[in-house]
Amino acid sequence: MEARLSQTIRALRRERRLTQEQLAEAMGVTVGAVSKWESGACTPEISLLMELADFFETSVDALLGFQQQSGGLKGSIERLHRLRDARDYNAARHEAEKTLQKYPNSFEAVYECAFFFHVMGMEQQDKAALRRCQQLYRRALELFPQNQKAGVSRDSLYSAIASAFLSLGEEEQGLELLRQNNVEGRNDGLIGSTLACHLRRYDEALPSLSNAMLRMLAGLIQVSFGYANAFLGKGEPGQALALTTLVMDFLQGFQKPGRISLLDKMSAALWGACALCCEKLGRRESMREYLRRAAAQARRFDAAPNSSVSELRFIFVEGEATGFDDFGRTAWEGVDRLVRENAEEYPAAAAYWEEMKHEEEG
């Protein structure tokens, strides 16, 4: 505060083209006093601060360099976010602890500060920060009935505590906590990675990694259809086609040569989506080619349907595991429904698909 006051007095004096002698005379003090104010060696008494503020036509707050920060919890969290994102960790740590002193019983305050210390701990390899984040995550669990943050659950808080254990090099404690709170397998990827990368328990890691990979593949297929519909709806069929073919190439890498798997059924529907993209692009021959691929893939799967996930490369599961989908009872039905439900918007694809169906029936 003193350094800022000294700088402000000097700046205001120079702005008005005054010498230290002139300011001293106006304030009724010695030149030495003004010199000490501007060097920070001492500060004016309160009565003089008020006179200085009046003389320079400003406020005492402005003279002191004090700016009222945005009040309330929201303002505190916004400042913490800015400092964290700027990687100004010393200032952010101070802001976090100040926020916790002001709002010790607020879930939002405790959670945001816990997250900050977690980020800081990981980036700076700061064990004290990691211990602090664990303490705050546990406090957040106590305050959880207040939670209004979407995406934050009790399980995610336990997973965060476990993640801090892993960063601290305490893998066994982290693994135990991850397994205890592995709702719907959400921690499988981290469990498998920890076993393989840190503990070198490779055989034990593969089932967890496989489960995580299967969920990722299912999510990727679902998301790719969402992207295709979004891009088509926005009038960007080229983007829809590029994304869908990219996903197709990726999925192909999980197919065992000469084997039938659930990915054949999914691929048939994705080829159908590519055909719709090509109709929008005015590429009729490509549209027909994609529909022929969809039909061939559907026939291939339906001739010997196999939904066992063990037929996929890189998947190691214990026992027999089967995948399920909502594309249709058969692969052919899945493509047929896709084309029929969009016949009004994609008449050329629907017409060509009908021709192929008649040929199939003939």
ABEGO torsion letter per residue (X at the ends): XAAAAAAAAAAAAAAAGBBAAAAAAAAGBBAAAAAAAAAGABBBBAAAAAAAAAAAGBBAAAAAGBBBBBBEAAAAAAAAAAAAAAGBAAAAAAAAAAAAAABAABAAAAAAAAAAAAAAAAAAGBAAAAAAAAAAAAAAAAAAAABABBGBBAAAAAAAAAAAAAAAGBAAAAAAAAAAABBGGAAAAAAAAAAAAAAGBAAAAAAAAAAAAAAAAAAAAAAAAAAAAAAAAAGBAAAAAAAAAAAAAAAAAABBBGBBBAAAAAAAAAAAAAAAAAAAAGBAAAAAAAAAAAAAAAAAAAABBBABAAABBGBBBBEBBBBBBAAEABAAAAAAAAAAAAAAABAAAAAAAAAAAAAAAX
